[in-house]
Amino acid sequence: MGIKYLLGLELQRDAAKARELFATAAATGYVHAQSALALFYSLGFGVDDLDIAMSTLYHSFATMSGGVLSDMALGYQYYRSQRYD
């Protein structure tokens, strides 16, 4: 359902509602929802502002549950932090 709100498929596009639905699914441990929620925070999509700390937190949750894309995202965040310090 979150995807439908996010992309506006059959429903009115609503990023905040999509984020809410992904957050509910992420709280149950659904790894894809945790990765998606991390992306919402890293892009500031459906949230008030960018929040890299929350993005890192949800990527970490997803990585601990076997989320390969979140593992790569964490590696990239680390790489950028080392490169631009």
Secondary structure, DSSP 8 states (H G I E B T S, - for coil): -HHHHHHTSSS---HHHHHHHHHHHHHTT-HHHHHHHHHHHHHT-SSSS--HHHHHHHHHHHHHTT-HHHHHHHHHHHHHHHH--
